[in-house]
Amino acid sequence: MLMKTPFVPCAVVLALILSAFAQEPSKPKDSAPISTPEKPKPTPAELEARFIATMSKATMTGRWCLIQDGALTPEKEEKYTILGARKLEGDSWMIGTKMNYGGREIIAPIPVKVQWAGDTPVIIVEKMTVPGGGTYSARVLVHEHTYAGTWSGGNKVGLLSGMITNDKE
């Protein structure tokens, strides 16, 4: 025996299905949000102040190597003493350094550019001539208390990386 199904218009069925999907599932009233709110981005002045603090009375201790014939040479240790960093104008900065040069300890202001990759400062040295030492270029990024970068001078190219520590007063 055939049973007749009551006729339900397609529009009514479609409306019921759509209304079921359109309703938001109920959330418990005390549930935490699914995503955490983003921290506000630091202002350029805050980023610059953080960079100045990192590069004041600091020692950069790490390693460097050459890239020679497509391979890395054994690493050598390096150490730089940074007295401070001062913004000049635009992206121009002066970094005061203390170094041994020609068997003497000298204090030298090094002109650099500092550009930002998001909240990360990148120190740019572009074709800087060192008397009796050649012409050098470098890109060194500073993240928290670490640094990493690449440099070139004459016919040599290399990599460098290390940690930055600040002198305690």
C-alpha positions in Angstrom: 0.0 0.0 0.0 1.3 3.4 -1.0 1.3 6.1 1.5 0.9 9.6 0.4 3.4 12.0 1.9 2.1 15.3 2.9 3.1 18.0 0.4 5.5 20.5 1.8 6.5 23.2 -0.5 10.3 23.3 -1.3 10.4 27.0 -0.2 9.4 26.1 3.3 12.0 23.3 3.6 14.7 25.6 2.2 13.7 28.4 4.7 13.9 25.9 7.6 17.4 24.7 6.6 18.8 28.2 6.0 17.4 29.5 9.3 19.1 26.6 11.1 22.5 27.4 9.6 22.1 31.1 10.1 21.7 30.9 13.8 25.0 31.3 15.8 25.7 28.4 18.2 25.2 29.5 21.8 28.3 30.1 23.8 28.7 29.7 27.5 28.5 33.1 29.1 31.8 32.8 30.9 33.9 31.5 27.9 37.1 33.3 26.9 37.5 34.8 23.5 38.9 32.5 20.9 41.6 34.9 19.8 43.8 37.0 22.0 43.9 40.7 21.4 47.0 42.0 19.6 49.4 44.1 21.5 49.6 47.7 20.2 52.5 48.2 17.8 55.4 50.2 19.2 55.7 53.8 17.9 58.8 54.7 15.9 60.0 56.7 18.9 59.6 53.6 21.1 61.5 51.5 18.6 64.3 54.0 18.4 64.6 54.3 22.2 64.8 50.5 22.4 67.5 50.4 19.8 69.5 53.2 21.6 69.2 51.3 24.9 70.4 48.0 23.2 73.4 49.8 21.5 74.5 51.8 24.6 77.5 50.6 26.6 77.2 47.3 24.7 79.5 44.5 23.7 78.8 42.5 20.6 80.4 39.1 20.9 80.1 36.5 18.3 81.6 34.8 15.3 82.3 35.5 11.6 83.3 33.5 8.6 84.1 34.1 5.0 82.1 32.7 2.0 84.9 31.4 -0.2 84.4 29.3 -3.4 80.8 28.7 -2.5 81.5 27.4 1.0 81.8 28.8 4.5 85.2 29.0 6.1 85.8 28.0 9.7 84.4 30.6 12.1 86.5 33.1 14.0 85.6 35.0 17.1 84.8 38.7 17.1 84.1 41.4 19.7 83.0 45.0 19.3 82.6 47.6 22.0 79.7 50.0 21.3 79.7 53.1 23.3 76.3 54.4 22.1 74.0 55.1 19.2 72.6 58.5 18.2 70.0 59.3 15.6 71.0 62.2 13.3 68.3 62.8 10.7 66.0 60.5 8.8 67.5 57.1 8.8 71.1 58.4 9.5 72.7 57.4 12.7 76.1 57.6 14.4 77.3 54.6 16.3 80.3 55.2 18.6 82.7 52.3 18.8 85.9 51.5 20.6 88.2 49.2 18.7 91.8 48.1 18.2 93.2 49.4 14.9 96.8 49.3 13.9 97.8 48.1 17.3 96.1 51.1 19.0 92.8 51.4 20.8 90.7 54.1 19.1 87.2 55.5 19.5 85.5 56.0 16.2 82.1 57.3 15.2 80.7 55.1 12.5 78.0 56.7 10.3 75.3 54.2 9.4 71.8 54.0 8.2 69.2 52.2 10.3 66.1 51.0 8.6 63.3 48.9 10.1 61.9 45.5 9.1 58.8 45.7 11.1 60.0 46.2 14.7 63.6 45.0 13.9 66.4 47.5 13.2 68.7 46.7 10.4 72.1 48.5 10.5 73.3 49.4 7.0 76.9 50.3 6.2 77.3 51.3 2.5 80.7 51.4 0.9 82.4 52.9 3.9 86.2 53.5 3.4 88.5 52.6 6.3 91.9 54.3 5.9 94.4 51.6 5.0 91.7 48.9 5.4 89.5 49.0 2.3 85.9 49.7 1.6 83.2 47.8 3.4 79.4 47.3 3.2 77.3 45.4 5.7 73.7 44.6 6.7 73.3 43.6 10.3 69.9 43.1 12.0 69.5 43.4 15.7 66.8 41.4 17.4 66.4 41.5 21.1 70.0 40.9 22.3 71.3 39.1 19.2 72.7 40.2 15.9 73.2 38.6 12.5 74.3 39.8 9.1 76.4 39.8 6.1 79.4 42.0 5.1 81.6 42.6 2.1 85.0 44.3 1.7 87.3 44.3 -1.3 86.9 40.8 -2.8 85.8 39.2 0.4 82.2 38.4 1.6 81.2 36.9 4.9 78.6 36.3 7.6 78.5 37.3 11.2 76.3 36.6 14.2 76.4 36.9 18.0 75.0 38.3 21.2 74.8 41.8 22.6 75.3 42.4 26.3 75.1 45.8 28.1 77.5 46.9 30.7 75.9 47.2 34.2 76.3 50.6 35.7 
